[in-house]
Amino acid sequence: MRGHTDIDAHTDIKLGGWVARLPRGWRPFVLLARLDRPIGAWLLFLPGLWSILLARAPATRTGWLIALFAVGSVLMRAAGCVVNDMWDRDMDRHVVRTAGRPLASGAIGLGQATLFLAVLLGSSLLILLQLDRVAQLLGVASLGLVALYPLAKRVTWWPQLMLGFTFGWGAPLGYAAAAGSLDRSAAALYAAAIVWILGYDTIYAHQDREDDALVGVKSTARLFGENSRPFLAACYGATVLLLALAGVWAGLSPWFDAALVLPAALLAWQVARLDIADPAGCLVLFKLNREVGLAVAAAILIGRL
């Protein structure tokens, strides 16, 4: 394990900015929920946004669902972070990037984290109750994925695929909430989200590749190593093809395919720029996927014209 100088240089705990202006007792909970780093909430929200737009519900219904999913994504991403850190608190102490997390560092106790998790899940339930029965059932089912994801890195080289199933769940959930049922276009969209997430989380996992090897954490970053670029190209190529298929099955216009050029170019740029020896660069590429997701959403809107 590297020394404290490296922790200062590359850690996911940042105590500056608006977090530093909060009351001292609030700060560990904000950091535990990753509220200071909204990229995770964005990436959880975007597959749901895609599917809500793809379902073509009336404008008022569409806007209401987008608002619900935006709030729900923040809450569920926070809940997922709490669950993840509860499982991983012992391992996190031995990984440079995560050693300062509130549970790993002892800033928050397990009992406090459990109570905080209950508040987050209760608030998420209020959001879920605004949806119809099919969407409610899918929402409840997602809790199993949230609970099991932290275990995946202990038993399989493919925890990023498990994250794909979990973070991509917004695709069938959003479509069901907007359309009242699921169809093959929703299935194609979910598959696209899964392989997209598999790709970008492999980039993310390269930040911890060396430390993960020391503590025995498995990942596709470790599995593919120097061959990560062709693997990423395969994931992102499949993402674009599956998105195009979803558009065909949903009856979108050819303008959708034309508009997919932008997200496809952003994905290709990530493949070209990937440097697995540069953790900070990997984080930059990972964060670019917010823009990718927004470009896909814009393409769906254009395809509805």
C-alpha angles and dihedrals in degrees: 000000000000124000133262093271089067091047089058090048100048118018133127091225112092115175097184131085122039092341090066090058094057123096108277094244092056098052099078091052092049089051092045090053091045089231088148089062109049096177091096092053090049092052091048091049099047101072088051090050090051093052096045090053092044092054092060098216117173113291096252092050091045093052092047092050093048090053092048092048092048092055092039091052092056091049097044094043088053091048091049091051091052092050091046093050092046090056095040104038094111095046092043090063089065098047117084097219096047104034092100097053112127097249094041092048095043095243087127127032125226092250092054091048091051092053091047090051091052090054092050094048092046091053090047090052090058088056092047092052089063090067131078125265099268092050091046091055091049090049092053090048090056090066090072091056092048091052096045101044096081089056093055095076089058097054109027141038087226107068088132088064090052088051087052091058090046103043092037092056089095088075098068091031094054093044092050091048092052101036102026092233143040130253140173094280089058089049092052091048091051091050090050090052092049096054092041090055091044087057101045095042089053087058089048093049091058087074089070101030097117096042091045089056090054095051096037099250113154126217143155086251089063093038096055100026110160089010092062094107097064089042090052090047090053092049094048094042089054089048093058093045093049092047089052090049091050088052092052093048091046091052097243118166124256087260087077091063091047091051091050088072091082098054089040090055092049090051092048089051090056091053092049094047099044113129110173091194092062110074094180090050091050089054091052091051091046092053091050087073090080087067090045091054094047090049090053090051090051090050091054090051090050090048090055092062 
